[in-house]
Amino acid sequence: MAARVLARDRLPLAGRDAVLDRLDDHLGLALTNALSIDTCACWSAAVLAARDEWTIDFDGDQFALGRAFYTHLETDRAGAYFTGAAASDALVERHLPGMQDRAIDLFRELVGGEVRRRARWCGPGVHIFPAGGWLAQRGGVVHFDTEGLSEHQLEHDARALTLVIMLQPAETGGGLRLWDVVHEGHDEPTQGELARPSVIAAYAVGDALLLDSYRLHQIQSFGGARDRISITAHAVEVDAGVWDVWF
């Protein structure tokens, strides 16, 4: 395992094997200029203007435009996530027209094959971590992105990916730490796992990071007066070359 993120100036050759081979050999795949600076500025402004319609998560420690499954699962609101999925997608499309399709298209460029919205789940959404807030001061929870995977998918090690696209990075810090650790059946990392090699992937405006959803990672603390705003989408391979995407 190479203790570094594989950085590229452009998208790698499309195709499941090309991308997954890179993720097997590296801690993540960094993509520069996945979105233009102008697009990110426009979408960031639209997210901030939609503040009254943000989903409040963890008592205001973080927010989302759209509904994120893991925050609803961890706060006993999974029912509201599914009943509100169509409204969530409509809200995101109203404020960020074309964003969900662009995120899915980026997945398609990366893995090839058939990439589709997961039926009855929310499409790609946006996380907002407030400047000066809980995460800014302490960093995020160290975790794997296995929420949303079925027991069958976990038991059979279905390939699963997480894509983060940075719309507005923090002024300082706020990168993503990636460990040389993958999920092995327990959700809480051990002290030995936390001592394994790790790197921090930094983001500029428009950069994207693709990682194996089974990889241990953590958002780092950050400073300054600017909120950290990023698009997130998860994907699982449900059949050979067929991927379902959700938030």
N, C-alpha and C positions, 0 to 999 in steps of 0.2 A: 504494500500500500504506500503510495507516495503521499507524504504529509504536506500536501499543497493543493490549492485549487487549480484546475486547468483553465488558464485564461486564454481567450481567443478574441480576435478583432472582428470576427464575423461568425455566422452560424456554421457549425460543423456540417459535414456531409449528412444529409437527411438519412434516416433509417434507424430502425430499432437497434440493430446490432452495433452500429457505429457509435451511437450515443451510450448505450448500456455498457459497452466495453470500456468507454472512457470513465463512466461512473464506477465501474468495478476496479479501476486502476487509480482513481483519484478521489479526493474527498468531495468534489463537486465540479460542476462545469460552469465557468463564468463567461458571460456573453456581454460584450460591450455594445452600446448603441442599439439595444433591442428595440427601443422606442426613441423617437427624435426628441430633442430638448424642447421644441415647440409643443409637441403633443403632450409631454409630461407637464409642462407649465400650464397648459390649457386644462388638462384633467385634474391637476392638483388644485387649481383655482375652483373648478367645479365641485370637487370634493369638499373643500372648505366652505363654499357657499351653501352646501347642502347640510350644514351642521345640525339643523333642527330635525333632520331625518336620519341621522346616524343611529345605528343600533348600539345601545349601551351594553358593554360587556364587563363582567367582573367589577360591578359597582362603579364604573367610570374609570377604571385603571386603563382601559383601552376601548376603542370604538371601531365600528365597521360601517362601510357603506355596502349594504347587503347583509345577509346572515351567514356567519361562519359556523360550520357544524360543530367543531371542537368546543367552541365557547358555549354553545347551547347544550351540548352533551354534558359538559362539566358543571353546568349550573341548572341541570334538570329542566331544560327547556327544549328538549329534542322534539317534542310534539309541535311546539310553535315553529320550529325550524321547518318542518315538513309542510305544515298547513300554510305557512307564509312563504313558501319557496317561489311561487309564481309572482307574488307581489314583490318579493325581494329582487327578482330578475327585472321586473318592470321598473322598479325604482332605480336600479343601477343603469339600465338602458336610458332612462329619462335624463339622468345627470351626466352619464358618460357614454353617449351613443357610440356603438361599435367596439367598446372596450372588451366585452366578453368574447366577441368573435375574434378580436385580435389576439387575445391570450390563447384561445383554442387554436388559432392558426399558427401561433408560435410553437405550441406543442406539436402540431402536425408537421411543421418544418423540421422539428427535432427528431421525432420518432417515426415519421412516415406512417403509412397505413391509415386506418380509420380512427379518427379522434372525434368524439361526440360528447354532447352534454349528458350527464348522468340523469336518467329519467327520475323525476320527482324530487331531485336535489337542487340546491341553489347553484347557479353558475358562478364563474370567477367573480371575486369581490375585492374590496379594498380594506386594509387594516390601517387605522390611524392610532399612533402612539403619541400622546401629548407631550410636548416639551415640558420638562419639570415634573412630569408625572411619576407614578410608581415605577414603571419599567425604565424610564429615563434615568432614574436615580439608582436602581438596583440591578438592572438587566432582567431579561426574561427568565422564565422557568426553563431548565434544561430538560429537553424532551425529544421524543420521536414523533413523527407524524403518522401514527398508525390508527388514529381515530378515523372512522369512516370505512375501514377495511373490515370485511366480514370475517367471521371465525374461519370459514373455509379458505378465504384468501390468505389469512395469516398462517394457517396450518400448511398451506401449499406454497408459501413464499411467493405469492403473486407479485410481479414487478409493480412497484408503485413509485411515483415521482412527485416531487413538490417543485413548483416554479414560482419564484418571487421576482417581480419586476419593480424596480425602484422609481417611483414618481417624484418623491421629494425626500432626499436623504437628510438626516440630522446634520446640524452644523459641525459637530465633532462626534466621533464614535458612531455607535449604532450599527456596526457591522454584524455579521453572523458567524459565530464560532462553530466550526465543524470538527467533530472528534473522529478519530480512527476507531469508531465503535458502531456496530450495527445491532439492531434489535434482536434479542435472543429469548424472547418470551416474557421478560419482565419490563415493566414500564418505568420503574425508578432506577436511574443509573447507580452503579456501585462506586465506592471510592476508588477502586482499582480502575474502573472504566474512565472515571473523570481524570485520572492521572495519565491516561494514554495520550499520544501526540494529538495535537489539534492545530488548526489555523483559523485566523479570522479573515473572512471574505469581506472586503470593503465595497461599497457601492458608490458610483457616481450617478447623476441623473440619467435615466434611461437604461441603466445596466440591468441585466437579469442574472439570476443564479438558479441553476437546475441542480437538485440534489436527490439522492435516493431517499424516499420517505422513511426508510428504516434507519437512516443515519442519525446519530445523536447530534443535536445542535441547540444553540441558544442565541437569542438576540442580545447584543451587548448594550450596556448602559450608554447614554449619550448626553451631550450638553448643547447649550444654545437655546434660542427662543423659537426654533423652527420645529414643528411637528414632523415626525417620521411617517411618511405615507407611502404605502406599497400595495401593489396588486398581488394577490395570491391565488393560485389554482393548484389543485391536487389531481392526480390521474392514477388509475389502476388499469393494468392490462387484463381484460376480462376474457379474452380469447387471443389466439396468436395474431398480433397486428391490430387488435381492436382495443381501444382505450376509452374509458369513461372519465369525464372531468367534472369536478365539483369544487365548491368553496367550503 
